[in-house]
């Protein structure tokens, strides 16, 4: 069983006992976290799609630790101008472990199709649009006469 869930603005494919690095969460280490924005559920081949999220489904996780990621180098250069800038940063991350995926009861069925009600206009010749007038044929060119 796996789920696609949105955590801190990013989508992750998660399953039970999976460790995931996400953007820094405000929760403390060792605390439990629940993510309600489940976009897709796969339960042994039985796939449920959300529109946009599945109601009642959630993913339970535990915060393991807060850490910083690898250094990312940002290097800017403009050729033939002597311009070089070197900058970088280390992203703040949170490591979480997925403890369980709950489906939340009944699965959401496809949305019922809305029936359109069209008012029928009376079939009279007055209601029909008038045919468009055709363009007049181009005028014949005058012959050049040289005397």
C-alpha positions as CSV (number, residue, x, y, z in Angstrom):
1,X,0.0,0.0,0.0
2,X,1.3,3.5,-0.9
3,X,0.0,7.0,-1.1
4,X,0.9,10.2,-2.8
5,X,0.6,13.0,-0.2
6,X,1.4,16.7,-0.1
7,X,3.8,17.7,2.7
8,X,5.0,21.2,3.1
9,X,4.1,22.1,-0.5
10,X,5.8,19.1,-2.2
11,X,4.3,15.8,-3.2
12,X,5.8,12.5,-2.0
13,X,5.1,8.9,-2.7
14,X,5.1,7.2,0.8
15,X,4.5,3.8,2.2
16,X,4.7,2.4,5.7
17,X,8.1,2.5,7.5
18,X,9.6,4.8,4.8
19,X,12.0,7.6,5.9
20,X,11.5,10.9,4.1
21,X,13.4,14.2,4.1
22,X,10.9,17.1,3.9
23,X,11.2,20.9,4.2
24,X,11.6,22.0,7.9
25,X,8.4,21.3,9.9
26,X,7.5,23.3,13.1
27,X,6.9,20.1,15.1
28,X,9.5,19.0,17.7
29,X,11.6,15.8,17.4
30,X,9.7,12.7,18.5
31,X,6.3,14.2,18.0
32,X,3.6,12.7,15.8
33,X,2.4,14.5,12.6
34,X,-0.7,13.8,10.5
35,X,-1.0,14.9,6.8
36,X,-4.5,15.1,5.5
37,X,-3.9,16.1,1.9
38,X,-3.7,12.6,0.4
39,X,-3.9,12.9,-3.4
40,X,-3.8,9.2,-4.4
41,X,-4.2,5.9,-2.5
42,X,-3.1,2.5,-3.9
43,X,-4.3,-0.5,-1.8
44,X,-2.9,-3.6,-3.5
45,X,-4.0,-2.5,-7.0
46,X,-7.2,-0.7,-5.9
47,X,-6.4,2.9,-6.8
48,X,-8.4,5.8,-5.4
49,X,-7.9,9.3,-6.8
50,X,-8.7,12.5,-5.0
51,X,-10.3,15.6,-6.5
52,X,-8.1,17.2,-5.4
53,X,-7.7,15.3,-2.1
54,X,-9.3,12.2,-0.7
55,X,-11.7,13.0,2.1
56,X,-11.0,11.2,5.4
57,X,-7.7,9.7,4.3
58,X,-4.5,10.7,6.2
59,X,-0.9,9.7,6.6
60,X,0.5,9.4,10.1
61,X,4.3,10.1,10.6
62,X,6.8,10.7,13.4
63,X,9.5,13.4,13.4
64,X,12.9,11.8,13.8
65,X,15.2,14.8,13.6
66,X,15.9,18.3,12.2
67,X,19.0,18.7,10.2
68,X,20.6,20.7,7.3
69,X,21.0,19.3,3.9
70,X,24.1,19.2,1.7
71,X,25.6,22.5,0.5
72,X,24.2,23.8,-2.7
73,X,26.5,26.1,-4.7
74,X,25.0,29.0,-6.7
75,X,27.4,30.2,-9.3
76,X,26.6,33.1,-11.5
77,X,28.8,34.2,-14.4
78,X,28.5,36.5,-17.4
79,X,31.0,35.7,-20.1
80,X,33.5,38.3,-21.3
81,X,32.4,40.8,-18.6
82,X,34.5,39.7,-15.7
83,X,31.4,39.0,-13.6
84,X,31.4,36.0,-11.3
85,X,29.4,35.5,-8.1
86,X,29.7,32.4,-5.9
87,X,27.0,31.9,-3.3
88,X,25.5,28.9,-1.6
89,X,23.3,27.7,1.2
90,X,22.3,24.6,3.2
91,X,18.6,23.7,3.2
92,X,16.9,23.1,6.5
93,X,15.2,19.7,6.5
94,X,13.2,17.4,8.7
95,X,13.5,13.6,8.6
96,X,10.2,11.8,9.2
97,X,9.2,8.1,9.2
98,X,5.8,7.1,7.9
99,X,4.0,5.1,10.6
100,X,0.7,4.4,8.8
101,X,-1.7,5.3,6.0
102,X,-5.4,5.4,6.9
103,X,-8.0,5.3,4.1
104,X,-10.8,6.9,6.2
105,X,-13.8,4.6,5.4
106,X,-15.7,4.8,2.2
107,X,-13.9,5.5,-0.9
108,X,-14.9,8.5,-2.9
109,X,-16.7,7.6,-6.1
110,X,-16.5,9.5,-9.3
111,X,-18.4,12.8,-9.3
112,X,-21.9,12.4,-10.8
113,X,-22.3,14.0,-14.2
114,X,-24.4,17.0,-14.3
115,X,-27.3,16.9,-16.8
116,X,-27.6,20.0,-18.9
117,X,-31.1,21.3,-19.5
118,X,-31.4,23.0,-22.9
119,X,-34.5,25.1,-23.6
120,X,-35.8,24.2,-27.0
121,X,-36.5,27.1,-29.3
122,X,-39.6,26.9,-31.6
123,X,-38.7,25.7,-35.1
124,X,-39.8,28.7,-37.1
125,X,-38.2,30.3,-40.1
126,X,-38.1,33.6,-38.3
127,X,-35.7,32.2,-35.6
128,X,-33.2,31.1,-38.1
129,X,-30.3,33.5,-38.8
130,X,-30.3,35.2,-42.2
131,X,-27.7,33.9,-44.6
132,X,-24.6,36.0,-44.9
133,X,-24.4,38.2,-48.0
134,X,-21.8,37.1,-50.5
135,X,-19.0,39.5,-51.5
136,X,-19.5,41.1,-54.9
137,X,-17.2,39.8,-57.6
138,X,-14.1,42.0,-58.1
139,X,-14.5,44.7,-60.8
140,X,-12.9,44.1,-64.1
141,X,-9.6,46.0,-64.6
142,X,-9.6,48.8,-67.1
143,X,-7.4,48.3,-70.1
144,X,-4.5,50.6,-70.4
145,X,-4.7,52.6,-73.7
146,X,-1.6,54.3,-74.9
147,X,-1.9,56.8,-77.7
